[in-house]
Amino acid sequence: MKIAVSPPTNNRILFWIAVAIGGFVLLLAIIVAVMVVRMNSVPAGLDYSTTRVSEKGLYTVSYTAPGGEVPVNQIHRWTLHLESQAGRPVEGAQITVDGDMPQHGHGMPTRPRVTKELGNGDYLVEGLKFQMGGWWVMDFIISENGQQDVVHFNILLRQ
C-alpha cells in the first residue's frame, strides 16, 4: 500500500515563513533590549570628584567647568589645574585630552585640546562637547620634564 504525500500548500509555506520572520524579530528585540539595559547601567561606586591624583601619583589634577556644571550638547571649555606631588603648580606641561562613553563605544564629536597655559598651573581646555547624557570618562595625558602620567575623570551627565 502506497501512502500519498500531498505537496505543501501555500498556506503552510506562508505559516512557516511567518514563524521564521517572527522568531527573527523576537531575537532582534531581545538583543536590542539587552544592549539598551547594558548601555544605561552605570557601574556602582564610580568616583565623580573633580579633583583626582594621576595614576602614577605624579600630579593632582582638577577641572572646573563653566558655572560649575558640565553642559550637555554645548561646546564649552574647562580650566584644568595641575599640581606636583609637593603641591606646587605645574608649568609648561604638554597635555593630551580624550573623552569617551565606555558603554557606548564612542568618543566625543569634537577634538578638545589645551589651547593656552593660563599660569599658576592652570590650562585652558577648549572644544569640549558631550552630545548626550550618561557616563563619560575624560582622560588627560600629562607630559612634563621627561615624565608622563594620566588622570581619568568619571562624569555622569543628566540630560
Secondary structure, 3 states (H helix, E strand, C coil): CCCCCCCCCHHHHHHHHHHHHHHHHHHHHHHHHHHHHHHHCCCCCCCCCCEEECCCCCEEEEEECHHHCCCCCCCEEEEEEEEECCCCECCCCEEEEEEEECCCCEECCCCCEEEEEEECCEEEEEEECCCCCEEEEEEEEEEECCEEEEEEEEEEECC
